Amino acid sequence: MDILKYNKKTYYAPASWQECDPETIARLIVFSRLSPQDITDEVFELLVQITFLISAKQWATWAMTTREWQMLKEQVKWVFTAPEDRPFPYFEHEGVNYILPEENFADTTALELSMAFIAYTDFADPDEPDPTALNRLIATLCRPARSDLKAFLSSPDWTGDDRETFNEARMMKRAASLESMDLQMKMVILTYFEVQAKSFLEQYEGLFGGDTAPRYGDGRGWIMLLKNIAKEGHFGDFDSVGKQYAHLVYAAALDDTITAEETRDNQDNGYEY
């Protein structure tokens, strides 16, 4: 907790994302999405007011030395770095509790992650962005608890994921209802996804990297990748592949890719098997 004293009055503010409640995260998340060149003194002033709950009228009366202002800016600059941890376990919208996926997509299946990336690609398309795709992204990854959760927890089939199994029809229905969701809260989920997605793609850079242009520019490549993985037969047919945890599927695919590259390199060097 940060403490700020001015004119015989004490102000309190969180000192990190971990100290923020969901409402505070929603108010502050937009600052973490700013480019460095957009972070001006005016932005810092607004951030200080929001973080320490100082009214604009009060702030207008404040006077600080250059050193004091620099110290205050240092106190709040953590907000410009997006949180890496799950911001909160769940959020509520229209009477429904939506559970967020775990960090690093640890409890996310290959199919739902592929569908999430497709929705994100549609949302972030530089030429024809689809704003409604953000609702699909959220509805894909954030789902209510299973109706049989109590029995599931004591079942030998328990996977550690409390969310109901991904279903595209239910996802589309919920995405429509999320249209009225608070935009700031949507930005929290979007930022969380982007941070986790960056980490995930870096882990499997050997599978997703390269200079070759993608065959599909609209996100369908994620589904085609699952189809190709199914051809390898490690996890069964396409449906079976989609139900596996994403890390298990993509780790196996990365291993196959590395093995194929090593075989090709050895053949190019004249080695025979």
C-alpha positions, -999 to +999 in steps of 0.1 A: +000+000+000+013+034-010+007+064+014+007+100+002+004+129+026-004+164+015-018+194+033-024+175+065-045+148+046-034+112+039-042+094+007-038+056+001-033+037-031-023+002-041+014-004-048+010-032-073-016-050-094-017-077-067-031-051-042-059-040-065-095-052-063-113-059-096-129-025-098-095-008-094-079-030-120-107-021-144-101+017-138-064+014-142-059-012-170-061+014-198-028+029-186-010-004-191-020-004-228-004+030-235+026+033-258+057+048-241+054+079-263+019+085-250+029+086-214+031+124-207+030+144-175-007+149-181-012+112-182+007+108-149-014+135-133-046+117-143-031+084-130-022+099-097-057+113-092-073+079-101-049+058-081-050+079-049-087+089-053-079+127-055-106+148-070-098+171-099-108+201-077-084+190-050-056+183-075-059+217-089-047+232-056-017+210-053+018+224-056+050+202-057+086+207-063+102+190-093+118+164-070+085+157-052+067+152-086+094+128-098+091+108-067+053+106-070+056+095-106+080+067-095+053+055-070+027+050-097+047+040-128+040+003-122+006+008-137+021+012-171+032-025-171+004-049-177-003-075-149+010-110-157-011-128-131-048-137-134-064-104-123-092-122-104-107-157-104-141-147-119-163-118-129-201-115-127-223-103-156-261-105-156-262-129-127-236-153-142-202-159-128-176-163-155-144-181-144-111-169-160-086-194-173-055-200-153-022-183-161-002-196-191-035-213-203-026-242-180-062-254-179-071-245-215-078-271-241-063-270-276-097-263-292-108-235-270-074-218-273-076-221-311-110-205-310-098-178-288-069-170-311-094-169-341-116-145-322-086-123-313-075-123-349-109-110-360-109-084-333-074-071-340-076-073-378-058-041-390-080-037-420-115-049-409-116-052-372-146-069-357-154-053-323-179-081-315-152-107-317-139-095-283-172-109-268-164-142-285-129-142-271-142-136-236-170-161-239-146-187-252-122-186-223-143-173-194-171-198-187-194-206-157-186-235-134-198-269-145-233-278-133-219-311-119-188-294-103-193-310-069-194-345-082-167-337-107-143-326-080-144-360-064-143-379-097-112-396-110-118-377-142-113-343-125-089-322-146-085-292-123-107-270-145-139-259-128-153-243-160-179-261-180-166-278-212-163-255-241-192-256-265-194-233-295-231-228-295-232-218-259-202-196-265-220-177-292-251-172-271-231-159-242-210-137-265-243-119-274-251-113-238-216-099-231-223-070-255-235-051-225-205-059-203-186-030-189-159-019-215-132-014-188-137-050-176-135-062-212-101-045-214-089-063-183-098-097-199-083-086-233-050-075-216-048-107-196-053-128-228-027-108-247-001-112-219-007-149-216-008-154-254+026-136-258+041-160-232+025-190-248+037-182-283+072-176-270+073-210-254+065-226-288+084-202-310+099-232-329+063-242-339+048-208-346+079-187-356+095-184-389+094-159-418+070-179-440+037-161-445+007-180-430-015-199-454-046-185-436-045-149-425-079-149-407-071-173-379-082-205-395-046-217-394-051-226-357-078-251-367-057-264-396-028-270-372-050-291-349-061-311-380-025-317-390-017-328-354-046-352-355-030-367-386+001-376-366-021-398-344-006-390-310-040-381-295-066-396-318-089-379-342-096-341-344-122-341-316-098-360-293-070-335-301-092-306-294-101-319-259-065-323-248-048-295-229-031-270-252+003-274-237+003-312-242-008-308-278+016-281-288+046-296-269+041-328-289+038-308-321+069-288-313+088-320-306+077-334-340+088-302-357+122-302-341+127-339-349+117-332-385+141-303-388+170-323-373+163-352-397+163-327-426+195-311-415+213-344-411+201-355-446+214-322-460+248-329-443+250-363-459+239-385-430+218-415-437+195-435-414 
